[in-house]
Amino acid sequence: MPEDRTPYVSTDVEKLVERAMAGDSGAFGMLYDMHVDRVYRHIFYRVSSNADAEDLTQQVFIKAWQAIGRYQKTASPFLAWLIKIGHNLVIDFYRSRKSESRIDFDAIATGPEKDPANIADAEFNREYIRKAIRQLKGDQQQVILMRFIEDFSYPEIAAALGKSEGAIRVIQHRGLAKLRTILEKARQ
């Protein structure tokens, strides 16, 4: 899915949410356009399959449309509500498949390098980091991915995971410390 970084103001989103809650499908369509890329990216890094990520992203928006009347405005942004729906769908996805969580860092662009040595180095580094992140606990893995791969803010992560910002910072700190330990052990 192409990435669209169209800037928008939170009051615009709030107005669209209010219209969508009143049954305006056009307003919900605009919310979809604003948020589909970030929801997709969040899901993709958890399932590592384009087809599965696209299916789950569509399910997020179907569930959101079905539940928009029950949406409660909180201090958290609307995107956090969508991410929470996505997070729950990913959990259900893995429960139903009973498969191990995979992270595909191949989707992270390393630039248009054409030098085979640089390409091999980049692939080795991606695999090295991928293996290290897989060893993190669930919350640590998710916070590291959301913060550093998906570029979510602390409030967005906190809202999506239903935790305080302080808790997210602690999880991130512990996750990074654990990641450092894992990487140091791997170098020995």
C-alpha positions as MATLAB code, in Angstrom:
seq = 'MPEDRTPYVSTDVEKLVERAMAGDSGAFGMLYDMHVDRVYRHIFYRVSSNADAEDLTQQVFIKAWQAIGRYQKTASPFLAWLIKIGHNLVIDFYRSRKSESRIDFDAIATGPEKDPANIADAEFNREYIRKAIRQLKGDQQQVILMRFIEDFSYPEIAAALGKSEGAIRVIQHRGLAKLRTILEKARQ';
ca = [
       0.000    0.000    0.000;
       1.446    3.417   -0.854;
       2.219    5.687    2.036;
       0.420    9.004    2.200;
       1.707   11.459    4.778;
      -1.068   14.019    4.275;
      -1.000   16.293    7.306;
      -4.238   16.862    9.143;
      -5.303   18.706   12.253;
      -6.768   16.789   15.207;
      -9.855   19.017   15.204;
     -10.488   17.939   11.605;
     -10.334   14.310   12.703;
     -12.665   14.994   15.620;
     -15.206   16.613   13.301;
     -15.004   13.683   10.890;
     -15.433   11.232   13.775;
     -18.542   13.093   14.938;
     -19.972   13.005   11.411;
     -19.119    9.305   11.070;
     -20.788    8.582   14.416;
     -23.914   10.232   12.992;
     -23.817    7.753   10.084;
     -21.920    9.780    7.468;
     -20.099    7.128    5.443;
     -18.235    9.814    3.476;
     -16.688   11.138    6.696;
     -15.701    7.607    7.658;
     -14.150    7.200    4.211;
     -12.040   10.283    4.853;
     -10.966    8.834    8.227;
     -10.044    5.648    6.381;
      -7.897    7.597    3.909;
      -6.151    9.435    6.749;
      -5.332    6.357    8.799;
      -5.167    3.302    6.541;
      -1.402    3.491    5.944;
      -0.469    3.641    9.623;
      -2.906    0.872   10.549;
      -1.582   -1.271    7.697;
       2.046   -0.651    8.684;
       1.296   -1.545   12.308;
      -0.312   -4.804   11.271;
       2.255   -5.634    8.589;
       5.157   -5.608   11.033;
       3.254   -8.002   13.250;
       2.208  -10.507   10.553;
       4.875   -9.967    7.845;
       2.599  -10.882    4.978;
       1.172   -8.311    2.586;
      -1.982  -10.333    1.966;
      -2.645  -10.989    5.663;
      -1.863   -7.368    6.580;
      -4.252   -6.081    3.909;
      -7.007   -8.456    5.053;
      -6.551   -7.529    8.703;
      -6.426   -3.816    7.878;
      -9.738   -4.107    6.081;
     -11.165   -5.979    9.067;
     -10.038   -3.128   11.339;
     -12.033   -0.615    9.330;
     -15.048   -2.899    8.999;
     -15.104   -3.400   12.776;
     -14.544    0.326   13.320;
     -17.463    1.211   11.032;
     -19.675   -1.319   12.803;
     -18.692    0.078   16.228;
     -18.366    3.789   15.393;
     -21.639    4.532   17.160;
     -20.151    3.198   20.400;
     -16.858    5.072   20.011;
     -16.124    7.203   23.056;
     -13.987   10.294   22.664;
     -11.128   10.201   25.155;
      -7.777   11.939   25.474;
      -6.440    9.302   23.067;
      -6.550   10.017   19.350;
      -8.933    8.187   17.030;
      -5.921    6.419   15.514;
      -5.195    4.788   18.879;
      -8.689    3.259   18.827;
      -8.023    1.849   15.354;
      -4.623    0.501   16.434;
      -6.220   -1.170   19.452;
      -8.719   -2.895   17.144;
      -5.804   -3.934   14.904;
      -3.802   -5.214   17.865;
      -6.722   -7.395   18.967;
      -7.203   -8.740   15.439;
      -3.504   -9.648   15.206;
      -3.760  -11.525   18.509;
      -6.792  -13.410   17.173;
      -4.946  -14.033   13.897;
      -2.065  -15.752   15.683;
      -4.343  -17.647   18.028;
      -6.195  -19.061   15.066;
      -2.995  -19.949   13.237;
      -0.988  -20.944   16.296;
       2.081  -19.601   14.569;
       5.068  -17.724   15.831;
       5.153  -13.947   15.475;
       7.297  -12.891   12.539;
       8.751   -9.501   11.773;
       9.713   -8.736    8.199;
      12.364   -6.077    8.060;
      12.784   -6.645    4.316;
      10.072   -4.039    3.846;
      12.319   -1.413    5.395;
      14.071    0.347    2.564;
      17.838    0.564    2.772;
      18.136    2.950   -0.129;
      18.829    2.394   -3.781;
      22.238    0.809   -3.129;
      23.392   -1.339   -5.993;
      26.697   -2.504   -4.560;
      26.379   -6.253   -3.785;
      28.593   -5.916   -0.693;
      26.368   -3.171    0.737;
      23.246   -5.153   -0.097;
      24.665   -8.251    1.616;
      25.691   -6.180    4.665;
      22.261   -4.580    4.890;
      20.534   -7.972    4.636;
      22.805   -9.414    7.332;
      22.067   -6.452    9.636;
      18.309   -6.695    9.081;
      18.342  -10.400    9.876;
      20.578   -9.819   12.896;
      18.198   -7.178   14.299;
      15.109   -9.207   13.372;
      16.375  -12.189   15.378;
      17.234   -9.985   18.345;
      13.817   -8.282   18.395;
      12.070  -11.668   18.186;
      13.662  -12.539   21.528;
      11.958   -9.631   23.306;
       8.794  -10.175   25.357;
       5.469   -9.313   23.720;
       4.993   -5.779   25.101;
       8.678   -4.933   24.699;
       8.648   -6.167   21.104;
       5.498   -4.242   20.291;
       6.658   -0.978   21.886;
      10.053   -1.159   20.125;
       8.330   -1.785   16.790;
       5.732    0.930   17.256;
       8.253    3.514   18.472;
      11.220    2.913   16.184;
       9.833    1.149   13.115;
       6.356    2.663   12.878;
       7.296    6.062   14.391;
       4.360    6.249   16.807;
       4.477    8.845   19.583;
       4.379    7.831   23.247;
       0.743    8.967   23.647;
      -0.288    6.962   20.568;
       1.462    3.821   21.830;
       0.011    4.261   25.307;
      -3.499    4.653   23.930;
      -3.147    1.717   21.557;
      -1.875   -0.617   24.272;
      -4.089    0.712   27.047;
      -1.159    1.715   29.245;
       0.148    4.975   30.648;
       2.893    6.905   28.848;
       5.147    6.256   31.827;
       4.582    2.516   31.499;
       5.383    2.707   27.777;
       8.651    4.526   28.527;
       9.579    1.872   31.107;
       8.735   -0.944   28.686;
      10.798    0.780   25.980;
      13.743    1.310   28.337;
      13.691   -2.325   29.461;
      13.225   -3.533   25.896;
      16.192   -1.518   24.645;
      18.336   -2.745   27.551;
      17.344   -6.339   26.787;
      17.978   -5.777   23.076;
      21.440   -4.397   23.871;
      22.202   -7.487   25.981;
      20.964   -9.820   23.244;
      23.068   -8.062   20.596;
      26.180   -8.053   22.806;
      25.820  -11.790   23.485;
      25.415  -12.448   19.767;
      28.678  -10.612   19.014;
      30.685  -12.818   21.382;
];
